[in-house]
Amino acid sequence: MPPKNKKQKELVQDERFQAVVLTDCFETRFMPLTAIKPRCLLPLANVPLIEYTLEFLARAEVNEVYLMCTSHADQIQKYIDELRWSVNSPFTITTVVSLELRSVGDAMRDLDNRGLVTGDFLLVSGDVVTNVDFPKALAFHKSKKAQDKDHIMTMVLSEGSPLHRTRTKLDPAAFVLDKVSNRCHYYQALPRADGKPSAINIDPEILDDIQNDFSIRNDLIDCHIDICSPIVPQIFQENFDYQTLRTDFLKGVLTSDLLKKSIYAYLLDESEYGARVESWSTYSSISQDVLARWCYPLTPDANLVDSSYSYEFNHIYKEDKIILAQSCRIGNSTCIGANTSVGNNSAVSKSVIGRNCRIGANVKILNSYVWDNATIEDNVTIDSSIISGNSIIRSDAVLNKGSVVGFDVVIGAGMEIPASTRIVDKPLVKDDDFFETFSSDSESEEDDLTVKAGTKQNDIEYVGEDGTGVLYMSDKELDEDSELENNSVTNYAGVMYQLSTLNLSDDSIASITKHKTRKRRASKNRRLSITSFVSTDFEAGGFSDDEEEEDFTKEGIATVERSIEQNHDIDTAALELNTLKMSMDVTHHEVRSVTVRAMIKRIVHFVSTETLNAIMATNKVFGTWSGLFRRQTFCEADRVDLIQIIQSVCAELDTSYGHEVLFVALRNLYDNDCIGEGDIFIWWESPESQASEDLIRVRSLTEKFVVWLQEAEEEDSD
């Protein structure tokens, strides 16, 4: 009898269906707001984003939910404890806190280390809004698993035209799918360079393996909902270099000759909706979709969080106890929270107004989002902007398209905020310890950023003498051109376009490499010109008049990239490079050049995909692969040449982080005994390192390191 009970207990245990929610996005696209509050708790249509995810999990009949938390874990835990999910939840919720997580890959490895998942599980981001009929998706997953023993994951994708407003403009991608089975055979991110879509490069052998007809799809919206088998976290564990779920894991599995695993795509039908709030543009578009009832039953009048919204014609939602002046005008697609008042002759259209807000007289609010407890005084104009909680916009102020007003900010009377400007109440600063800040990867960027009062006076030119707040910039050392780029305004109307310029200028995750051509200094040893690290096909323009060197450049970079992606050991990578060098009869200088460019290309991949910031990415790549340079430098001149190559490549990067990559790279090479103090001093004083403004600019951070080395040498001499 006891063995029978034990067997029954084990059977119940195996029937549990678990979900893992990534509450941290591992990005800073919503800075400066996410320095104060996690993205999953930011309101969308006056409902915290995490509510949409938990509601989806409840309808998916999940039994156990694990919330993977990194930054602001205390706020998330408090929210869960105080609301309905701690009492009347259809599933158990466990908060898993790990401050060391820096990417989806880290979260999956931590999940594997803890041994939390016992079978197939649902992996979802904490900022997903969806009404997908999940039992159908789960049945699809189980049927594919029964047919294909190598099936390990099902992705949930939604069809949408290239201009569909919930499609991300940051991470477009192409999928090659079997038309019959929907098995995914190839994946490639399609980052856009200078507004031009990239081409895709497919190995013909991949297409030969497809038994049925296939389609190449770039019209799919990634819902960031995946049904995974327990082997998925294990693959992340075995491939420590995997950081992202798509560009690393998915592409790695599909191209691996060893794993031989299969991944399928489940496509939503027309009645289903799924999208992730991953940028300012998708925040606005998904908000409007919720108001327009495209995500039914997830609408404001569903009253997910003890609210009392009622639905009126033209997609107008009003909660109890609101006060509307008779002469005010409430336009279509508008939501107004409880205890909010709107004054005489004010007009609100295609906007969301939170609870306990006061809107004065003659106010115009269009395509904007005003969060709880905000005050808008008389004669204010707000167009395509976000006003955070507890903020005050004083009389006669104007907020132009794309403005973001942080928590507790006060915009003074009569002030006009330029387009795409972000204002925060106090400066956000990093740790003052210079070397710890730039050499440690133990803290996330948002955790490093802290609010420090009194470190800077109010920016009067933005908030006025009666205002409170400072301009938020992703890098205080941006030059005038960079500043203009960050504050540029597109020609499209609506916040989903006006705020898109903010997505690539966040602190810690630096902008994608600037795509502007620089004139290179002529030298005896000609070097490659990097036009775009994020284009699909790496273009090497430095040897256009010499086919042999150009071929070596492409082959050499591909060799190093392959070694990094497949995590070869240093000896194997060095042997492959040396074999290529001898077969093509090139110099050690060219070998050093392709090695540096491949490694920095990998760094830019981490930065542009917002997997790691520039400092952490450089620590990771150079910390692991700097040993290659011991096989490529044999004298002082070689080591100085190596430093000069790194400086030249870093000078071509985005100005917001090129100086960080140079400093951290040299620090790693120095710590790993690949270069010495003397090599650094010779390079620092050489004319070549100061031959252009770009080269001088990129040395700014390294100057402190050089001074530190000089002082240490003087102390040793004494």
C-alpha positions as CSV (number, residue, x, y, z in Angstrom):
1,M,0.0,0.0,0.0
2,P,2.7,2.6,0.8
3,P,4.5,2.1,-2.5
4,K,1.2,2.7,-4.3
5,N,0.7,6.0,-2.5
6,K,4.2,7.0,-3.3
7,K,3.7,6.3,-7.0
8,Q,0.5,8.3,-7.0
9,K,2.3,11.2,-5.3
10,E,5.1,11.1,-7.9
11,L,2.5,11.1,-10.7
12,V,0.8,14.3,-9.3
13,Q,4.2,15.9,-9.0
14,D,5.0,15.2,-12.7
15,E,1.7,16.7,-13.9
16,R,2.6,20.1,-12.5
17,F,3.0,22.8,-15.2
18,Q,5.4,25.4,-14.3
19,A,6.1,28.9,-15.6
20,V,9.3,31.0,-15.3
21,V,8.8,34.8,-15.5
22,L,11.7,37.0,-16.3
23,T,10.8,40.2,-14.4
24,D,14.0,41.9,-15.3
25,C,14.4,42.9,-19.0
26,F,18.2,43.2,-18.7
27,E,18.0,46.4,-20.7
28,T,17.9,50.1,-19.9
29,R,15.6,51.3,-22.7
30,F,13.2,52.7,-20.2
31,M,15.8,54.7,-18.3
32,P,15.6,56.9,-16.2
33,L,12.2,55.6,-15.0
34,T,13.5,52.0,-14.4
35,A,16.2,53.4,-12.1
36,I,13.3,54.0,-9.7
37,K,10.8,51.3,-10.5
38,P,11.2,48.0,-12.4
39,R,9.7,47.9,-15.9
40,C,7.3,45.1,-15.0
41,L,5.6,47.5,-12.4
42,L,5.3,50.4,-14.8
43,P,1.6,51.1,-15.7
44,L,0.1,50.3,-19.1
45,A,-3.5,51.6,-19.4
46,N,-3.3,52.1,-15.6
47,V,-2.4,48.5,-14.9
48,P,1.1,47.3,-13.9
49,L,2.6,45.3,-16.7
50,I,3.2,42.2,-14.5
51,E,-0.6,42.0,-14.1
52,Y,-1.1,41.2,-17.8
53,T,1.5,38.4,-17.5
54,L,0.1,36.9,-14.4
55,E,-3.4,37.0,-15.9
56,F,-2.2,35.2,-18.9
57,L,-0.6,32.5,-16.7
58,A,-3.8,32.1,-14.8
59,R,-5.7,31.4,-18.0
60,A,-2.9,29.1,-19.1
61,E,-3.7,26.9,-16.1
62,V,-0.2,27.1,-14.7
63,N,0.4,25.4,-11.3
64,E,3.7,27.0,-10.2
65,V,5.2,30.4,-11.1
66,Y,8.8,31.4,-10.5
67,L,9.5,35.1,-10.7
68,M,13.2,35.6,-11.6
69,C,14.2,38.9,-10.1
70,T,17.4,41.0,-10.2
71,S,17.0,44.7,-9.9
72,H,14.2,46.1,-7.6
73,A,13.4,42.6,-6.4
74,D,12.1,44.1,-3.1
75,Q,9.4,46.2,-4.9
76,I,8.3,43.1,-6.9
77,Q,8.0,41.0,-3.8
78,K,6.1,43.7,-2.0
79,Y,3.7,44.1,-4.9
80,I,3.0,40.3,-5.1
81,D,2.5,40.1,-1.3
82,E,0.0,43.0,-1.0
83,L,-2.3,42.2,-4.0
84,R,-4.7,39.4,-4.9
85,W,-2.0,37.0,-6.2
86,S,-0.8,36.2,-2.7
87,V,-4.3,35.2,-1.5
88,N,-6.6,34.1,-4.3
89,S,-4.0,33.0,-6.8
90,P,-4.7,29.9,-8.9
91,F,-1.0,29.0,-8.7
92,T,1.8,29.3,-6.2
93,I,4.2,32.2,-6.7
94,T,7.9,32.0,-5.7
95,T,10.2,34.9,-6.0
96,V,13.7,33.9,-6.9
97,V,16.2,36.7,-6.3
98,S,19.7,36.6,-7.8
99,L,21.5,39.9,-7.9
100,E,24.2,38.5,-10.2
101,L,22.0,38.0,-13.2
102,R,22.9,40.1,-16.3
103,S,21.1,38.4,-19.1
104,V,18.5,35.8,-20.0
105,G,21.4,33.3,-20.3
106,D,22.4,34.0,-16.7
107,A,18.8,33.5,-15.6
108,M,18.6,30.2,-17.3
109,R,21.9,29.0,-15.9
110,D,20.7,30.0,-12.4
111,L,17.4,28.2,-13.0
112,D,19.4,25.0,-13.9
113,N,21.7,25.4,-10.9
114,R,18.7,25.6,-8.6
115,G,16.9,22.6,-10.2
116,L,13.5,24.3,-10.1
117,V,12.0,22.9,-13.2
118,T,10.8,19.3,-13.3
119,G,9.4,19.1,-16.8
120,D,8.3,21.2,-19.7
121,F,7.8,24.8,-18.6
122,L,6.5,28.1,-19.9
123,L,9.1,30.9,-20.2
124,V,7.7,34.4,-20.5
125,S,8.9,37.9,-20.0
126,G,7.3,40.0,-17.3
127,D,6.2,42.7,-19.8
128,V,4.1,40.6,-22.2
129,V,0.5,41.4,-23.1
130,T,-1.4,38.6,-24.7
131,N,-4.7,36.9,-24.9
132,V,-3.4,33.8,-26.7
133,D,-5.4,30.6,-26.3
134,F,-2.6,28.8,-24.6
135,P,-4.1,25.3,-24.4
136,K,-3.9,25.3,-28.2
137,A,-0.3,26.3,-28.2
138,L,0.5,23.7,-25.5
139,A,-1.2,21.0,-27.6
140,F,0.8,22.0,-30.6
141,H,4.0,21.7,-28.5
142,K,3.0,18.2,-27.2
143,S,2.2,17.0,-30.7
144,K,5.5,18.1,-32.1
145,K,7.3,16.5,-29.1
146,A,5.5,13.2,-29.8
147,Q,6.5,13.3,-33.5
148,D,10.0,14.6,-33.0
149,K,12.2,13.2,-30.2
150,D,14.7,16.0,-30.6
151,H,12.1,18.8,-30.1
152,I,13.1,21.0,-27.2
153,M,11.2,24.4,-27.6
154,T,8.2,26.0,-29.2
155,M,8.2,29.7,-29.9
156,V,5.0,31.7,-29.9
157,L,5.0,34.1,-32.8
158,S,2.4,36.4,-34.2
159,E,2.0,37.5,-37.8
160,G,2.2,41.2,-38.6
161,S,3.1,43.4,-41.6
162,P,6.6,45.1,-41.6
163,L,5.0,48.3,-40.5
164,H,2.7,46.8,-37.9
165,R,3.0,49.1,-34.9
166,T,3.7,46.4,-32.3
167,R,6.7,45.1,-34.3
168,T,9.9,46.2,-32.7
169,K,12.1,48.6,-34.7
170,L,15.0,47.5,-32.5
171,D,15.2,43.8,-33.1
172,P,13.7,42.8,-36.4
173,A,14.4,39.2,-37.4
174,A,14.0,36.6,-40.1
175,F,12.8,33.1,-39.6
176,V,13.1,30.2,-42.1
177,L,10.2,27.9,-41.4
178,D,9.0,24.6,-42.8
179,K,5.7,25.3,-44.4
180,V,4.2,22.0,-43.3
181,S,5.5,21.5,-39.8
182,N,6.5,25.0,-38.8
183,R,9.9,23.8,-37.7
184,C,12.4,26.6,-37.6
185,H,15.5,25.9,-39.5
186,Y,17.3,29.2,-39.4
187,Y,17.1,32.5,-37.5
188,Q,18.9,35.8,-38.1
189,A,18.5,39.2,-36.4
190,L,18.1,42.0,-38.9
191,P,19.4,45.1,-37.3
192,R,18.9,48.2,-39.5
193,A,21.9,50.3,-40.5
194,D,21.1,53.9,-41.5
195,G,17.4,52.9,-41.9
196,K,18.2,50.3,-44.5
197,P,17.1,46.7,-43.9
198,S,19.9,44.1,-43.8
199,A,20.2,41.1,-46.1
200,I,20.3,37.6,-44.7
201,N,23.1,35.0,-45.3
202,I,21.9,31.4,-45.4
203,D,24.1,28.4,-45.9
204,P,22.7,26.4,-48.8
205,E,23.3,23.2,-46.8
206,I,20.7,24.3,-44.3
207,L,18.1,24.6,-47.0
208,D,19.0,21.1,-48.4
209,D,18.0,19.5,-45.1
210,I,14.5,20.9,-45.3
211,Q,12.3,18.1,-46.6
212,N,9.2,20.2,-47.4
213,D,8.7,23.6,-48.9
214,F,10.0,26.4,-46.7
215,S,9.2,30.1,-46.2
216,I,11.5,33.0,-45.2
217,R,9.5,35.2,-42.8
218,N,10.4,38.7,-41.7
219,D,6.8,39.5,-40.9
220,L,6.6,37.7,-37.5
221,I,6.3,39.4,-34.1
222,D,8.2,37.7,-31.4
223,C,5.7,37.4,-28.4
224,H,8.5,36.3,-26.1
225,I,6.4,33.3,-25.0
226,D,8.3,30.0,-25.2
227,I,7.4,26.4,-24.1
228,C,10.7,24.8,-23.1
229,S,11.8,21.4,-22.2
230,P,14.2,20.9,-19.2
231,I,17.1,20.6,-21.6
232,V,16.9,24.3,-22.5
233,P,18.5,25.5,-19.3
234,Q,21.1,22.7,-19.6
235,I,22.1,23.9,-23.0
236,F,22.6,27.4,-21.6
237,Q,24.7,25.9,-18.8
238,E,26.9,24.0,-21.3
239,N,27.3,27.2,-23.5
240,F,28.3,29.9,-21.0
241,D,28.6,32.4,-23.9
242,Y,24.9,32.2,-24.6
243,Q,23.3,35.4,-23.3
244,T,20.2,36.0,-25.3
245,L,17.3,33.6,-26.1
246,R,17.2,34.3,-29.8
247,T,20.5,35.6,-31.2
248,D,22.6,33.3,-29.1
249,F,20.5,30.2,-28.0
250,L,18.1,29.9,-30.9
251,K,20.7,30.6,-33.6
252,G,23.3,28.4,-31.8
253,V,21.0,25.4,-31.5
254,L,19.9,25.7,-35.2
255,T,23.5,25.9,-36.5
256,S,25.1,23.3,-34.1
257,D,26.3,20.1,-35.7
258,L,26.5,18.5,-32.3
259,L,23.2,19.3,-30.6
260,K,20.9,18.1,-33.4
261,K,17.9,19.6,-31.6
262,S,14.8,21.0,-33.2
263,I,12.7,24.1,-32.4
264,Y,9.2,24.8,-33.7
265,A,7.1,28.0,-34.1
266,Y,3.5,28.3,-33.1
267,L,1.7,31.1,-35.0
268,L,-1.2,32.9,-33.5
269,D,-4.4,33.2,-35.5
270,E,-6.0,36.5,-36.3
271,S,-8.2,36.6,-33.2
272,E,-5.2,36.3,-30.8
273,Y,-2.9,39.0,-29.7
274,G,0.6,38.9,-28.3
275,A,3.3,41.5,-27.9
276,R,6.0,42.6,-25.5
277,V,6.5,46.1,-24.1
278,E,10.2,46.3,-24.9
279,S,10.6,49.9,-26.0
280,W,8.9,53.3,-25.8
281,S,7.3,52.8,-29.2
282,T,5.8,49.4,-28.3
283,Y,4.6,50.8,-25.0
284,S,2.5,53.4,-26.8
285,S,1.2,51.0,-29.5
286,I,0.3,48.3,-27.1
287,S,-1.5,50.8,-24.9
288,Q,-3.6,51.9,-27.8
289,D,-4.3,48.3,-28.8
290,V,-5.5,47.6,-25.2
291,L,-7.8,50.6,-25.4
292,A,-9.1,49.6,-28.8
293,R,-9.9,46.1,-27.4
294,W,-7.6,44.2,-29.7
295,C,-6.4,42.3,-26.7
296,Y,-9.9,41.4,-25.4
297,P,-10.6,40.4,-22.6
298,L,-7.6,42.3,-21.4
299,T,-9.2,45.7,-21.4
300,P,-9.5,48.4,-18.8
301,D,-13.1,47.4,-18.0
302,A,-11.9,43.9,-17.1
303,N,-10.8,45.6,-13.9
304,L,-7.8,43.4,-13.2
305,V,-6.5,45.3,-10.2
306,D,-9.6,46.3,-8.0
307,S,-10.5,49.1,-10.4
308,S,-14.0,50.2,-11.5
309,Y,-13.7,51.2,-15.1
310,S,-16.8,51.4,-17.3
311,Y,-16.7,51.3,-21.1
312,E,-18.3,54.0,-23.3
313,F,-18.5,54.5,-27.0
314,N,-15.3,55.5,-29.0
315,H,-13.2,53.4,-26.6
316,I,-13.5,55.7,-23.7
317,Y,-13.0,54.3,-20.2
318,K,-13.9,56.1,-17.0
319,E,-13.4,55.0,-13.4
320,D,-15.5,56.0,-10.5
321,K,-15.3,59.3,-8.7
322,I,-13.9,61.3,-11.6
323,I,-14.8,65.0,-12.1
324,L,-15.2,66.3,-15.6
325,A,-16.0,69.9,-16.3
326,Q,-19.0,70.4,-18.7
327,S,-16.9,72.2,-21.2
328,C,-14.0,69.7,-21.3
329,R,-13.7,67.3,-24.3
330,I,-12.7,63.6,-23.9
331,G,-11.7,62.2,-27.2
332,N,-11.6,58.6,-28.4
333,S,-9.2,55.9,-27.1
334,T,-8.9,57.6,-23.7
335,C,-8.7,56.1,-20.2
336,I,-9.2,58.2,-17.0
337,G,-8.5,56.8,-13.5
338,A,-10.5,57.3,-10.3
339,N,-10.4,60.6,-8.3
340,T,-9.1,62.5,-11.3
341,S,-10.5,65.9,-12.3
342,V,-10.4,67.6,-15.7
343,G,-10.9,71.4,-15.9
344,N,-12.9,73.7,-18.2
345,N,-12.1,73.7,-21.9
346,S,-9.5,71.0,-21.6
347,A,-9.1,68.4,-24.3
348,V,-7.8,64.8,-23.8
349,S,-7.6,62.4,-26.7
350,K,-5.8,59.1,-27.3
351,S,-4.3,59.2,-23.9
352,V,-4.3,57.5,-20.5
353,I,-4.7,59.5,-17.3
354,G,-4.0,57.8,-14.0
355,R,-5.7,58.0,-10.7
356,N,-5.7,61.0,-8.4
357,C,-4.5,63.4,-11.2
358,R,-5.5,67.0,-11.4
359,I,-5.9,68.4,-15.0
360,G,-6.4,72.2,-15.0
361,A,-8.3,74.4,-17.4
362,N,-7.5,74.9,-21.1
363,V,-5.1,71.9,-21.1
364,K,-4.4,69.9,-24.3
365,I,-3.3,66.3,-23.9
366,L,-2.8,64.2,-27.1
367,N,-1.2,60.8,-27.5
368,S,0.2,61.0,-24.0
369,Y,0.4,59.0,-20.7
370,V,-0.1,60.7,-17.4
371,W,0.6,58.4,-14.4
372,D,-0.9,58.4,-10.9
373,N,-0.9,61.5,-8.7
374,A,0.4,63.9,-11.4
375,T,-0.7,67.5,-11.6
376,I,-1.2,69.4,-14.8
377,E,-1.9,73.1,-14.2
378,D,-3.8,75.5,-16.5
379,N,-2.9,76.2,-20.2
380,V,-0.5,73.3,-20.5
381,T,0.1,71.5,-23.9
382,I,1.3,67.9,-23.8
383,D,1.9,66.1,-27.1
384,S,3.1,62.4,-27.4
385,S,4.8,62.4,-24.0
386,I,5.0,60.5,-20.7
387,I,4.4,62.2,-17.3
388,S,5.5,60.0,-14.5
389,G,3.8,59.7,-11.1
390,N,3.9,62.6,-8.6
391,S,5.1,65.1,-11.2
392,I,3.9,68.6,-11.6
393,I,3.6,70.5,-14.9
394,R,3.0,74.2,-14.1
395,S,0.9,76.7,-16.0
396,D,1.6,77.5,-19.6
397,A,4.3,74.8,-20.0
398,V,4.6,73.0,-23.3
399,L,5.9,69.4,-23.7
400,N,6.9,68.6,-27.2
401,K,6.7,65.2,-28.8
402,G,8.8,62.4,-27.2
403,S,9.3,64.1,-23.8
404,V,9.7,61.9,-20.7
405,V,9.1,63.5,-17.3
406,G,10.5,61.4,-14.5
407,F,9.0,60.8,-11.0
408,D,8.7,63.8,-8.7
409,V,9.8,66.3,-11.4
410,V,8.4,69.8,-11.5
411,I,8.4,71.6,-14.8
412,G,8.2,75.4,-14.2
413,A,5.6,77.8,-15.5
414,G,5.9,78.8,-19.1
415,M,8.8,76.4,-19.9
416,E,8.9,74.5,-23.2
417,I,10.5,71.1,-23.2
418,P,12.3,70.2,-26.4
419,A,11.3,67.1,-28.3
420,S,12.6,63.8,-27.1
421,T,14.0,65.2,-23.9
422,R,14.1,63.2,-20.6
423,I,14.0,65.0,-17.2
424,V,14.8,63.2,-13.9
425,D,14.3,64.8,-10.5
426,K,17.9,64.1,-9.3
427,P,21.1,63.1,-11.1
428,L,21.8,59.4,-11.5
429,V,25.4,58.7,-10.7
430,K,27.6,55.6,-10.7
431,D,29.9,54.3,-8.0
432,D,32.7,56.7,-7.4
433,D,35.4,54.0,-7.1
434,F,37.0,54.3,-10.4
435,F,38.7,50.9,-10.8
436,E,35.9,48.9,-9.1
437,T,33.3,50.5,-11.3
438,F,35.2,49.8,-14.5
439,S,36.7,46.4,-13.7
440,S,33.9,44.6,-11.8
441,D,31.0,42.9,-13.5
442,S,29.2,42.0,-10.3
443,E,26.5,44.7,-10.4
444,S,23.9,45.4,-13.1
445,E,23.9,48.9,-14.6
446,E,20.6,49.8,-13.1
447,D,21.9,48.7,-9.7
448,D,25.1,50.8,-10.2
449,L,23.0,53.9,-11.0
450,T,21.9,55.6,-7.8
451,V,20.1,58.8,-7.0
452,K,22.4,61.2,-5.3
453,A,20.8,64.4,-4.0
454,G,22.5,67.7,-4.0
455,T,25.2,66.7,-6.5
456,K,23.9,69.1,-9.2
457,Q,21.6,72.1,-9.2
458,N,18.3,72.1,-11.2
459,D,18.7,72.6,-15.0
460,I,16.9,75.9,-15.0
461,E,17.0,76.1,-18.8
462,Y,14.7,73.0,-18.9
463,V,12.6,73.2,-15.7
464,G,12.7,76.9,-14.9
465,E,13.5,78.7,-11.7
466,D,10.4,77.3,-10.0
467,G,11.0,73.8,-11.3
468,T,12.8,70.7,-10.0
469,G,14.7,68.4,-12.2
470,V,17.8,67.8,-14.3
471,L,18.4,66.7,-17.9
472,Y,19.0,63.0,-18.2
473,M,21.6,61.9,-20.7
474,S,22.9,58.5,-21.5
475,D,26.5,59.8,-21.4
476,K,27.5,63.1,-19.9
477,E,30.5,63.3,-22.3
478,L,28.4,63.2,-25.5
479,D,29.6,65.7,-28.0
480,E,27.2,68.1,-29.7
481,D,26.6,65.8,-32.6
482,S,25.6,62.9,-30.3
483,E,23.4,65.2,-28.3
484,L,21.6,66.3,-31.4
485,E,21.1,62.7,-32.5
486,N,19.7,61.7,-29.1
487,N,17.2,64.7,-29.2
488,S,16.3,64.3,-32.8
489,V,12.7,64.2,-33.9
490,T,11.3,62.0,-36.5
491,N,8.7,63.1,-39.1
492,Y,6.1,60.7,-37.9
493,A,3.2,61.6,-35.6
494,G,2.5,59.9,-32.3
495,V,4.5,58.9,-29.3
496,M,5.3,55.5,-30.7
497,Y,7.5,57.2,-33.3
498,Q,8.6,60.2,-31.4
499,L,9.9,58.2,-28.4
500,S,11.7,55.7,-30.6
501,T,14.7,57.9,-30.8
502,L,15.2,57.3,-27.0
503,N,15.5,53.6,-27.4
504,L,19.2,53.6,-28.5
505,S,20.5,56.3,-26.1
506,D,20.1,54.7,-22.7
507,D,22.8,54.7,-20.0
508,S,24.8,51.5,-19.8
509,I,23.5,50.0,-23.0
510,A,25.2,52.3,-25.4
511,S,23.9,53.3,-28.8
512,I,24.4,51.1,-31.8
513,T,27.6,52.0,-33.7
514,K,27.2,55.3,-35.5
515,H,27.1,54.8,-39.2
516,K,29.1,57.7,-40.5
517,T,32.2,57.4,-42.6
518,R,35.4,58.7,-41.3
519,K,38.5,59.6,-43.3
520,R,41.3,57.3,-42.2
521,R,44.9,58.5,-41.7
522,A,47.2,56.9,-44.4
523,S,49.8,54.7,-42.8
524,K,52.3,52.1,-43.8
525,N,50.2,49.4,-42.3
526,R,46.7,50.0,-43.7
527,R,43.8,49.0,-41.5
528,L,40.2,48.0,-42.0
529,S,37.4,50.6,-41.9
530,I,34.4,49.5,-39.9
531,T,31.3,50.9,-41.5
532,S,28.8,49.0,-39.4
533,F,29.3,46.4,-36.7
534,V,25.6,45.7,-36.7
535,S,25.0,45.0,-40.4
536,T,24.3,41.5,-41.4
537,D,27.3,41.2,-43.8
538,F,30.5,42.6,-42.3
539,E,31.9,45.0,-44.7
540,A,35.7,45.4,-44.8
541,G,36.5,48.5,-46.8
542,G,40.2,49.0,-45.9
543,F,41.6,46.6,-48.5
544,S,39.3,47.2,-51.5
545,D,42.3,47.4,-53.8
546,D,43.9,44.1,-52.6
547,E,41.8,41.0,-52.9
548,E,44.1,38.8,-51.0
549,E,44.3,40.9,-47.9
550,E,40.5,41.5,-48.1
551,D,39.9,37.8,-48.2
552,F,42.2,37.2,-45.2
553,T,40.3,39.9,-43.3
554,K,36.9,38.3,-43.9
555,E,38.3,34.8,-43.2
556,G,40.3,35.9,-40.2
557,I,37.3,37.7,-38.6
558,A,35.1,34.7,-39.3
559,T,37.6,32.3,-37.7
560,V,37.8,34.3,-34.5
561,E,34.1,34.8,-34.4
562,R,33.6,31.1,-34.8
563,S,36.0,30.3,-32.0
564,I,34.2,32.7,-29.6
565,E,30.7,31.5,-30.5
566,Q,31.6,27.8,-30.2
567,N,33.8,28.5,-27.1
568,H,37.0,26.9,-28.5
569,D,40.1,26.9,-26.3
570,I,42.8,29.4,-26.9
571,D,45.3,26.9,-28.4
572,T,42.8,25.7,-31.0
573,A,41.8,29.3,-32.0
574,A,45.5,30.3,-32.3
575,L,46.2,27.3,-34.4
576,E,43.4,28.0,-36.8
577,L,44.5,31.6,-37.1
578,N,48.1,30.7,-37.7
579,T,47.2,28.1,-40.4
580,L,45.1,30.8,-42.1
581,K,48.0,33.2,-41.8
582,M,50.5,30.9,-43.4
583,S,48.1,29.8,-46.2
584,M,47.5,33.4,-47.2
585,D,51.0,34.7,-46.4
586,V,50.1,37.8,-44.4
587,T,51.9,39.5,-41.5
588,H,51.4,39.2,-37.8
589,H,50.1,42.8,-37.9
590,E,47.1,41.7,-40.0
591,V,46.5,38.7,-37.7
592,R,46.4,41.1,-34.7
593,S,44.1,43.4,-36.6
594,V,41.4,40.7,-37.5
595,T,41.6,39.4,-33.9
596,V,40.9,42.8,-32.4
597,R,38.1,43.5,-34.9
598,A,36.4,40.2,-34.3
599,M,36.6,40.6,-30.5
600,I,35.2,44.2,-30.6
601,K,32.5,43.1,-33.1
602,R,31.4,40.6,-30.4
603,I,31.4,43.4,-27.8
604,V,29.2,45.5,-30.0
605,H,26.9,42.6,-30.5
606,F,26.4,42.4,-26.7
607,V,25.9,46.1,-26.5
608,S,23.5,46.5,-29.5
609,T,21.3,43.6,-28.3
610,E,21.3,45.1,-24.8
611,T,22.7,41.8,-23.4
612,L,25.6,43.5,-21.6
613,N,26.8,47.1,-21.3
614,A,30.1,48.1,-22.9
615,I,32.2,47.6,-19.8
616,M,30.8,44.2,-18.9
617,A,31.0,43.0,-22.5
618,T,34.6,44.1,-22.9
619,N,35.5,42.4,-19.6
620,K,33.9,39.3,-20.8
621,V,35.5,39.1,-24.3
622,F,39.0,40.4,-23.5
623,G,39.0,38.6,-20.1
624,T,38.5,35.3,-21.9
625,W,40.3,35.8,-25.2
626,S,43.2,38.1,-24.5
627,G,45.5,35.0,-24.4
628,L,45.3,35.0,-28.2
629,F,47.6,38.0,-28.3
630,R,50.4,36.2,-26.6
631,R,50.7,34.1,-29.8
632,Q,50.7,37.3,-31.9
633,T,53.2,39.6,-30.2
634,F,56.9,38.8,-29.9
635,C,58.5,42.1,-29.1
636,E,57.9,45.6,-27.7
637,A,57.0,47.0,-31.2
638,D,54.3,44.2,-31.7
639,R,52.7,45.0,-28.3
640,V,52.7,48.8,-29.1
641,D,51.2,48.0,-32.5
642,L,48.5,45.9,-30.8
643,I,47.5,48.8,-28.5
644,Q,47.4,51.1,-31.5
645,I,45.1,48.8,-33.4
646,I,42.7,48.6,-30.4
647,Q,42.7,52.4,-30.2
648,S,42.0,52.8,-33.9
649,V,39.0,50.4,-33.8
650,C,37.6,51.9,-30.6
651,A,37.8,55.4,-32.2
652,E,35.3,54.1,-34.8
653,L,32.8,53.0,-32.3
654,D,29.9,55.1,-30.9
655,T,31.2,58.0,-28.9
656,S,29.1,57.0,-25.9
657,Y,31.2,53.9,-25.2
658,G,34.3,53.7,-27.4
659,H,36.4,55.2,-24.6
660,E,35.1,52.5,-22.2
661,V,36.0,49.6,-24.5
662,L,39.6,51.0,-25.0
663,F,40.2,51.4,-21.2
664,V,38.7,48.0,-20.2
665,A,40.5,46.2,-23.0
666,L,43.9,47.6,-22.1
667,R,43.2,46.9,-18.4
668,N,42.5,43.2,-19.2
669,L,45.6,42.9,-21.4
670,Y,47.7,44.5,-18.7
671,D,46.2,42.3,-15.9
672,N,46.8,39.2,-18.1
673,D,50.4,40.1,-18.8
674,C,49.8,40.5,-22.5
675,I,51.2,44.1,-22.4
676,G,53.3,46.0,-19.9
677,E,53.6,49.5,-18.5
678,G,56.5,50.3,-20.9
679,D,54.4,49.3,-23.9
680,I,51.5,51.5,-22.7
681,F,53.8,54.5,-22.0
682,I,55.4,54.2,-25.5
683,W,52.0,54.1,-27.2
684,W,50.6,56.9,-25.1
685,E,53.4,59.3,-26.1
686,S,53.6,58.2,-29.8
687,P,52.4,60.6,-32.5
688,E,50.2,57.8,-34.0
689,S,48.0,57.7,-30.9
690,Q,47.3,61.4,-31.2
691,A,47.0,61.7,-35.0
692,S,43.3,62.6,-35.1
693,E,40.5,64.1,-32.9
694,D,38.8,60.7,-32.8
695,L,42.0,59.0,-31.5
696,I,42.5,61.7,-28.9
697,R,38.9,61.6,-27.8
698,V,38.8,57.8,-27.2
699,R,41.8,58.1,-24.9
700,S,40.0,60.2,-22.4
701,L,39.2,57.4,-19.9
702,T,42.5,55.6,-20.4
703,E,44.4,58.7,-19.3
704,K,43.5,58.1,-15.7
705,F,44.8,54.5,-16.1
706,V,48.1,55.8,-17.5
707,V,48.5,58.3,-14.7
708,W,47.8,55.5,-12.2
709,L,50.5,53.4,-13.8
710,Q,53.0,56.2,-13.8
711,E,52.4,57.0,-10.1
712,A,52.7,53.3,-9.2
713,E,56.0,53.2,-11.1
714,E,57.3,56.3,-9.3
715,E,56.4,54.8,-6.0
716,D,58.3,51.6,-6.9
717,S,61.4,53.6,-7.9
718,D,61.3,55.5,-4.6
